[in-house]
Amino acid sequence: MDFKLVFENLLKRFQAHNVRYVLIGGFALGAQGVVRATVDIDFLVHRDDMASVHLIMHELGYKCNHQTENVSQFISPLKVFGEVDFLHAFREISVGMINRAEEKMIFNETFAVRVLKVEDLIGLKVQAMANDEGRKAIDLADIEALVALHKTSLDWNTVEEYFSLFGFEKLFAELKDRYCHA
């Protein structure tokens, strides 16, 4: 997958169609300073903009491989364009994540892209742990890497709210104790 080419095509079209988006997943981790391998691109998009996203993806030759109320997955028949996944934001908490997003430069300052704030990225990782026990080790490693890098600037209250929302109060206490006293 040519990530740079895909970003170039998507970001230009998102702007032209006024798509409210934010980068999530492995690329968002990278934009926030935590490098991790990834095989696709993930976005959180306002649900009201998903009709535009479907149009954009169709114009670019992608096929919708999977769609639910919460997620759409697009795959290109051309390997160079790969897979792009979209989480649909419609609840207050996820729409708030889009509204709080930060603009970051990626690909050696080539593209400006809206990226989740660190606290919200952690929140999605906590949700992923709650939704899939099999991913817990990977998501927890991503959370720890983000916390280690941003521990002095984190809004710990927001992070605690995310952990509490999914019943991980004990895990949060351990994390905060480990990184706030280090």
FENCOR-V288144 format. One record per pair of residues at least 12 apart in sequence whose ideal C-beta (glycine too) atoms are under 8 Angstrom apart, sorted by the first residue. I is the first residue (numbers start at 0). GAP is how many residues later the second one is. Records with the same first field share a line. If there is no record, write none. Layout:
I=GAP  GAP
This chain:
0=38  39  78  79  80  81  82
1=78  79  80
2=24  38  79  104
3=103  106  107
4=75  76
5=35  75  76  78
6=34  99  100  104  106
7=103
8=51
9=31  46  50  74
10=100  102
12=43  46  47
13=42
16=32  35  38  39
17=31  34
18=26  27  30  33  34  37
19=25  26  28  29  69  78
20=22  23  24  25  28  77  93
21=21  22  23  75  76  79  92  93  94
22=18  19  20  90  91  92  93
23=18  19  20  63  92  97  100
24=13  15  16  17  60
25=12  14  16
26=14  15  79
27=14  87  88  93
28=92  113  116  117
29=76
30=73  75  82  84
31=72  83  84  86  89  114  117  118
32=116  117
33=108  111  112  115
35=106  109
38=43  44
39=42  43  44  45
40=41  42  43  44
41=42  43  44  45
42=41  42  43  44
43=42  43  45  50  53  54  72  80
44=41  42  43  44  53
45=42  43  44  49  52
46=41  42  43
47=42
49=22  36  38
52=19  33
53=18
56=17  27
59=16  21
60=15  16  17  20
61=12  13  14  19  22
62=12  13  14
64=18
68=19
69=17  18
70=14  15  16  17
71=13  14  16
72=12  13
73=12
86=37
92=30
96=19  20  23  26  27
97=16
99=17  20
100=13  14  15  16  19
101=12  13  14  15
102=12
117=28  32  35  36
118=35  36  39  40  43
119=38
120=25
121=21  24  25  37  40
122=35  36  39  42
124=14  15  17  18  21
125=13  17  36  37  39  40  42
126=35  39
128=37  39
129=36  37  38
139=31
142=32
143=31
146=12  28  32
147=31
150=28  29  31
155=20  24
158=13  17
159=12  16
162=12
